[in-house]
Amino acid sequence: MLTVSSRAGRWVLLATILGSALASIDATVVGIALPAIGRDFHTGLGSLQWVVTAYTLTLAGLLLVAGSLGDRYGRRRLFCIGVIWFAAASLLCGLAPNAPTLIAARALQGVGGALLTPGSLAILQASFVPGDRGRAIGAWSGLGGVATAVGPFVGGWLVQAVSWRLIFDINLPLAAAVVVITIRHVPETRDASATGRVDLLGGALVTAGLVGLTYGLIEGPSHGWASAAVVVALVAGVGLLVAFVAHERRTPNPMLALEVFSSRQFSATNAVTFVVYGGLGGALFLLPVQLQQVSGYRPVQAGVALLPVTVIMLALSSRSGALAGRIGPRLQMSVGPVVVGLGLALMALIGPGGGYLTEVLPGVLVFGLGLAITVAPLTATALSSAPGEHSGMASAINNDVARAAGLIAVAVLPAAAGLTGRAYLHPAVFDHGFHVAMVLAGALCVLGGLLAALTIRNESHRTSDDDHEPPGRPCSSCGLESPPHAVSVTR
């Protein structure tokens, strides 16, 4: 077992931080590149939605399976495979000659993200002595936050100065460095108690179900809700998700332990997560497009527009988690989403030529404050409300619920606001739809706050120096990030 102050420990930290940065930087910059991608490929908003959702689909569907594979076959091994896979898919993204190829490459990139994401934190948990795990996780989280903050600036500059393709190409040297460092300096670890088969069928069912559901929701507005392809996709998607639940009930080694939902507090927390992160995912998909296509921002300016949110989250998340630990989560989980919704409503005022200080920054500051109030107690409650033996599974489920909510919102919200086809190429049309979408997204967040007020209870929180990280930070016991502690909710 290693210590943070040791040379070997610092190498392990560097490998996991750089590996996680691959996914976090990529997630934050793709949204900035969407208008440029659309112009290059002469494609509609539906294809741009798929550029985002194809990645999220495979990532969300395979995270739990990937965590199990790492436990059984080696966390370092799976982490390296994930990094190499992610880099190869990034190369395909950068070379894509058309939108369908880019979408397929993004789906492959999501597979790589699913393989490497659980491994980074699982490696830290298994490699460091219990007394240093908190410091290791804190360093991983803090430096990961820096990467999340720098990513949009670098990505925006690349899109503006050279080409959107470079936001994928820059992953290649970083991935090469991660693989070399990992092979040389990261010890291999496994879970000796992990037995039984990995639930590959469960992963396939949930991924295919999400694909069908998402396809139907994205293509419905343009092809017609009664068209055969849309109806078949929606019915098949729902059917596959029902089959997934039935399979998880029967299989002796389920990917998803359904008994965790017997806790009313856990179920309520995930319901709040779904509603709130649905609002966030839909809004933050449209915001970079509005800033560039309507307000006239350059990509680098759009990239740094939300930087204050990251600063606020890094400054206040730990304090918010500590407060929830003293008074219980109900107040913050009720008030926070309402503040987030108010921030989104203020962003609805962003219009043509919108000044940053007068139209953008006020909404960004309120939005960031609402996230800081909400995320830490929400994440901590998801952990504490499940049985101790399922704490890792609980965090993984909450993480996937957040991703699935953003996935569905990106599919549904633009159409609900009247944004379809090539609307993003017509500033006046997109501007009107954006205002409607932000109000709808804000209303969803307010609804999440009301739901929390009605369903969340203040309960005592179990804590342990060894296995419980600061609320709102990533959970080392499951090897997954908690719902985004920055603003990359569309990854």
Helices and strands as residue ranges (DSSP letters): H 7-41, H 45-73, H 75-95, H 99-127, H 130-161, H 166-169, H 171-185, H 200-223, H 228-250, G 258-262, H 264-293, H 299-304, H 307-327, H 330-347, I 356-360, H 361-384, G 388-390, H 391-416, G 423-425, H 427-455
